[in-house]
Amino acid sequence: MSSISSVTSSPLLQTTNINALLSASSTTTTDTIASTSTTEATISTQWGFKVDENGYFGADFNAAAGIPSNVKINQKTLEMVSNSMQDLGSSSNDPISALSKAWSNFTKIAGNSLDPDGSMSLSQIDNMPVSYVTDSSIYGNIVSVQQTQEEYLKSNETMNAVSSLSNGQLDTGVTTFFGVNKGVNKLSDYKGVLSEIGITTDEGNANEDEISVGNLFSWFVDIESGSGRVEATQAYYSFLQSGQSIEEYSKSNFGEDFFSEAMKGYGTMPDGSYNGELVDQLLKEVDDQVTKDREAYKSILQANATQSTTPTNTSTKEYLTLNDSTLLSGSLLSIGS
C-alpha cells in the first residue's frame, strides 16, 4: 500500500513557548485521495472560508492548510484546534497553521498505514501504529513512533520512571495512537466520539463500515487537544539538550535524599527485601533511553534548521518533502517519500 503522503515537519525553534511552535508555516505534499462528496461550500465561517451544509470546508481551505483537496475537513475540527491554542496560552490568531501542523504530524505518525483511497476499515485502523512521542503536543515535533504494543509498553515504562525520578516535572511525551485500541474499540466508538464533537456526517466516505481519513484526523485532534502534559514534555526536551543524566537532574533539583528514596522504592520487593541489581538495571535502561532520545531529538532539530533555510514558493503552493529526517522506533528509521 502506498503512503497517503510524504510529510515535512515544521521548523521547531529551540524554545518551550507554544507561540514559537506556530511561528513557522507547516508544509505538506500528498497523493490525491478519492472522495464521494460533490456538495458545494457556500456557508461563510469566521475564518474566511466557506463550508457546505454539513460543515465541511472546500478545496480553497485545504490549499491554505496544505491538506489534499479531497480530504474533507469539518469546521468543528478547526474549532477544536482554535480552542486548543487558547488552552495552551498561545497568542497566535492562526489556527489554520496549527491545524496544518497537526495534519502533518498525523500523516507522519500514520505513515503507510493510511489507506490512499481515503477511508479506513476497523481492521486498518487497528493496524495503525500503537503510540508516538512528541516534544510538546500534536503541534510540535514527532520524535518517535512505536509500531507494536511491546515498543509502546517499554517507552511507557521509561516515561513513568522519568516522571518519578523528576518528581513529575519531566514527561517523555509518549502518547497512544489508534493501534493501541486494537480489539477494544469498534467503529461505532470512533463515530460516537465524532458525533459528540458535532460531526454527524462522513464526507469522502460512501461505506458505512469505514471512516474517512478526514474524520479519523478529527478524532485524533479531539483526543489529543485536551492534553495537559505540554509543559512537562517541553521540560523533558529542554533537559535533553542540557546533557544531564536523569540521576544528575534528580539530585540537583530535589536532593540526594529524594533520589535515594525513589531508588529504594523501585528496589524494594514485595517481601521487603531490597534488590540492588533491579535498581541498577532500571537506571541503565532509563539512561539508555535518554541517550537515544537525545540523539534522535538532536537530529530532528538539525533537520529542521536545514529545512528552515530552504526557500519555499508558498504563492504557488509547492510543498517540500523531508527525506532525511529520522524517527526513533527501536532503531532510527528514515522517513520520506
N, C-alpha and C positions, 0 to 999 in steps of 0.2 A: 504494500500500500504506500503510495506516495504521500509525502507530508502536505498538510494543508497550507503550510507556509514556511518560509525561511525568515527568521526574525532577527532584528538588531535591537539590542537593549539601549535605552537612552543613556547618555553620559551621566555618571553619578559623581557629583562634586564631593570631595572628601570632607563632608560636614554631616552633622546629625540633624540639621534643620530641614524640616519637611518642605519648606518653601524652596530650598535649593534643589530638592528632588524634582520639582516641577519646572525648573528654570530652563531646561533643555527639551526641545521637542522630540517625541519618540518617532521612529521611522520603521516602516514595515513593508515587506513585499510578499505577496501571497499568490497562490493559484486561484483561479476562478472556481466558485462553488455553485452548484445547481440550486435554483430557487423555484418555488411554485407560486410566488406572490406576484400579482400584477396590479395590486391596489396602489393608487397614486397618493403621494403625500401632499395633502392640501391644507392641513390644520397647523397654524402657527404655534410656536413654542417660545419660551423666554430666551432660548439660546440662539434664536435667529434662523433655525432650521425647522422645516415642516415635517409633520408626521401624518400617517394615514389614520383611518378611523379606529384602528386597533392600537395606535400609539407607536408604530414603527417608523423610524427615520428612512429617508430616501437615500439615493446614491450620493447626493451632494454632501450629506453629513459623513458618510463613510469615507469619502475622499478627503475631507478635512481631518478625520481621525486616523487615517492610514489603515482602514479596515476594508477588506474586499467588498465590493459593491453588492454582492449577493448574500452577504451575511447580514441578517436582519437584526438590528439593534433597537430595543424598545426604549422609549424615553424614561421609563422607570429605572432603567439601568444607569442612565446619566444622572438622574436624581439621586440615586444611591451614592454615586461617585462624588457628586457635589456635597452631599451631606457628610460623607466620609472625610473630605478635605477640611470641612469645618470642624469636625470632631478631632482631627489631627492638629488643629490650630494653624492651618495654612491660611495665609492672606491672599493666596492666588485666586484669581477670578477666572480661571481657565480649566473647568472640569473636563473639557474635551481633550486637552493634552493629557490629563491624568487618566482618562478612560483609554486613550491611545496607549499609554504606558502599561496599563493593566492588561489590555489585549495582547500587547507584545509579550508580556510575561506569561500570559495564559497559553499562548501558542508555543512558547519556548518550553514550558513545563510539559505540555501535552505531546509535543513533537509528532512523531509518526503515528501516534495513537488516534489522532483526529482523522475522521473519515472525510476524504476530499469531496464526497458527494453532498456534504453539508448537513447531514443528520446522523444521529448516533443511536444504535440499539443499546439495550441494557447490557448485553454481553460485551459490546465495545467499550462502554463506559466502565464496566468492571475491570477491563484490562488496561485502563489508563494508569499512569504512574501512581504510586501509593502516597508519596509525600514529596515535598520540596523544601529548600532552605532559602530564606530571603534575608537580606541585610537590613530590612526595615519593615516592609509591607509589600503588597502587590504593586505598589507604585515605585519600588526601589529596584534593586538588582537581585536576580536569581543566582544563588551561589552554587547550589547543587540540586540534583533530582534523584529520588530514591524509587527504583522500579519495583522493588519487592518488599514484602512485609518484613523480611529479615533485615534488610537495609534500613527500613524505617525504624524498627524497634531498636537497632543499635544506635542510630542517630538520636532517637528519643531518650535512650538511656544516658547518653553523653550530655544531652541538654539538661536532664534532671540533675546530674552530678554537678555540672557547671553552675546551675541555679542555686543548688545547695551550698557549694563552696564560695559563692559570691553573695550569699545572704539574699538571694532573689534579685540582685542588681543586674545580672547578665542573663541573656536569653539567646541561645544559638540560632533561633529563627526557624526551627523545624515546624512545618505546617502540613497537615494532612491534605491529600488531593483525592480525586474521585475513586481511585483504585482501592483506597482503604475501606470502602464500603462494600466491597465485593461479597456477595452472598448475604448482605444485610439489607441494603436499600432496594426497593422496587422502583420501576419507572414512575409509578404514581407518587412516590415520595418526593422525587425531584420536581414533578409537576405540581405537587401540593405546595412546596415552598414558593415556586413561581407564582402560584395563584395568590398566596398570602402577600407577595410583593405587589400584586396588581396586574401581573402578566397572565392573562387567561387564554390567549391565542398563541399559536406557534407558526408564524410565517416562515417560509423557507422549508417547511416540512409537511408532506402530504400523508405521512404514515403515522397512525395513532400509536404504533408500537415503537416509535422512535422519538427523539427530541432533537430539535435543531441545534446546530453549533452555536448560533447566536443566543439562544435561550440557555444553553449549557453555560455559556460565558456569563450570562446574567446571574445564574445560580452561584457561580464562582465569586462574582463581585459581591453578592449579598452575604454569602457566608464569611468572606474574608474582610469585609469592610468594617465589621464590628470588633476587630482585634484590638485588645488593649495592651499589647505586648511591644508596641513600636519602640518606646523609649529604652526598654531593657535590651531589645535586639540591636538598636543603634549603638548602645553602650558596649555590647559584646564586640562589634566590629571595630569600634574605636580601641578597645582593649587589644584586639588582634594586631592592630597597627603599632601598639606600644612595644611589642616584642616580649612582654612579660609572659611567664608561665602562669597557670591558674593558681599554683601554690604561692607564687610571689604576689600575685594580685590579692589573694585572700588574706595573707599575712599583713601586707602593707595597708590594707583598707580596714581590716577587722581584728587584727592582732593574732599573736601566736596561739593564745588560748582558744580563740574561735576555731582556728584551723584544726587544732588538736582534737577538740570536741567533735568536730564534723567527721574527722577520720575515725575517731573512736566509735561514732555511731555507725559508720559503714562497716567497721571490722568486728563489731560485737555480734556474736552468733546467738541463735535462739536459746542455747543452754547457758548463755552468759560468758562463754569463753571469747577470747579475742584472737582473730585471725589476721596477723600482720601481713601475710602473703597476699590475702584478698585485697587489703588496702593498697599495697604496692601495685598490684595488678590493675586495680581501678584507676589509680593515679596515672599509671603509664598509659592506659587506654585513653584517658582524658587528654593527656599531654600530646599523644599521637594525633588525636582528632583535632586539637587546637592547631597543631603544626600543619595538618592538611588544610584546614580552613584558612589559615593564614596565607599559605601558598596559593590556594585557589582564589582567594579574595584579591591578593596582590596581582594575579594575572588578569582578573576582571577589571581592576582599576587601571592597569596598564593598557588593556584593550580599549577601555572607554576613553582614556586620554588620547590614544591614537585616533580613535574614531571622531572625537570632537574636533580634531584639526583637519578632518577631511571635508571639503566643501560639498554642500548638497544643493540641488536645484529644486527648492520647495515650490517654486511657481509652476513647475510642470509636474509636480508630484512624483519625482523619481526617487524611489526609496532604496536605501542601501541595504546590502545583505552582509551580516557579520559572519565571516567564515572561520575566524581564528580565535574566537572566544572559547573558554573552557568551562565546563561544569564538572563538579566532583560528584561521582556516584560510584563509590567503591574505588574507582580509579578515575583519572582525568579523562574526560570524553570530549572529542572535537565535535562541535555542532556547526550547522550552517546549511547551505543549500545542497 
